[in-house]
Amino acid sequence: MSTKLYVGNLPYSITKQALQDAFGQCGTIDSVNLITDRDTGQSKGFAFVEMSSNSEAQKAIQELNGFNMDGRAIKVNEAKPQAPRENRGFGGGGGGSRW
């Protein structure tokens, strides 16, 4: 079963390929999701890397947490489950007078 890792404090110049190269040394990568700004396409400084097994994910945490990447000590830990999003639609009404 795959394990998703949160990778933070990344340099803004980081590329998906650089993450694949670094994490690939710890095992098989299922996916890399580099979070970027919608308008500029620049990295927001964090990513999610999915490793194919828990043992490979633990190895990546041990070897890469604190690793210096372009002058920044990156943070690597197991990702927390995504919280459900609030409904941001136009609902709820309210605010009118009864009469």
N, C-alpha and C positions, 0 to 999 in steps of 0.2 A: 504494500500500500504506500502511496506517495505521501510525502510530508512537505507542507508549504512553509517556507522560511521568509521572514521579514528581513530586509537588508536596508539599513538606514545610514545616515551621515555620508552618503555617497557624494563625490564631487559632481558638480553640474555638468562636467564635460564627459561623464561616463557614457559608455555605449553598451548596448545589449551584448555585443560580441565580447567585450572586456569582461562582463559578468559571466558569460558562458565559459570563457577561458579559465577564469579564477575558480568557479564552482565545479567545473568539469574535472579538475584535479582531485576532487573529493568523491566523485562518483557520477552516476548517470543523472542527467538533468531532464526532467519531463517538460518544463516550461520556464521561461523567463519573462516577467512582465515589468518592464521599466516604466515607471509612472512619469508621464510628461505633461507639460502645460498644453492645454487644448489649443491655445492661440499661437504660441511660439514654437512648440515642439521640443523645447528645452527640458531636460530632466528636472524633476522636482526634488531630487536628492534621495529618493528611496525606490525600492523595487521589491518584487516578490519572486522568489526562485523556488520551484517545486522540484524536489529531489525524489528519485524513484523509490527509495526505501528510507525507513526511519534511521537505520544505522548510518547511511550515507549523509543524511541530514545532520545527525549528531556529530559526525566527523567534520562536516562543513562548519558547524557552529564552533567546535573546538579549534579548528585550524584558521578560520577566517574572522572570527569575532576579535576586533581590535587590529586587524590587518591594515597596514598603511596602503591606501590606494590614492595615488596622486596627492599625497600630503595630508590625507584625512584618514583617521582611524575609523573604519566602518564598524557598524553594529550588526550582528547577525544573531537572530533568535527565532524560535518557532513562532509562526504567525498565529495570532488569535483569530477565532472565527469572526467573520464579518457580521456586524450588528445589523439588524433589519432597518431599512430606511423608513423614515416617516413619509406618509403620503403627502406630497407637496402639490396636490391638485387644487382645483378651485372648489372646495367643498366647505361644508361647515355653515354656510349662510349666516344666520344670526344678525343681530344689530338693528333690526327693523322694529317699528312700533306695531302694536297689536291693533290699533284703531286707525 
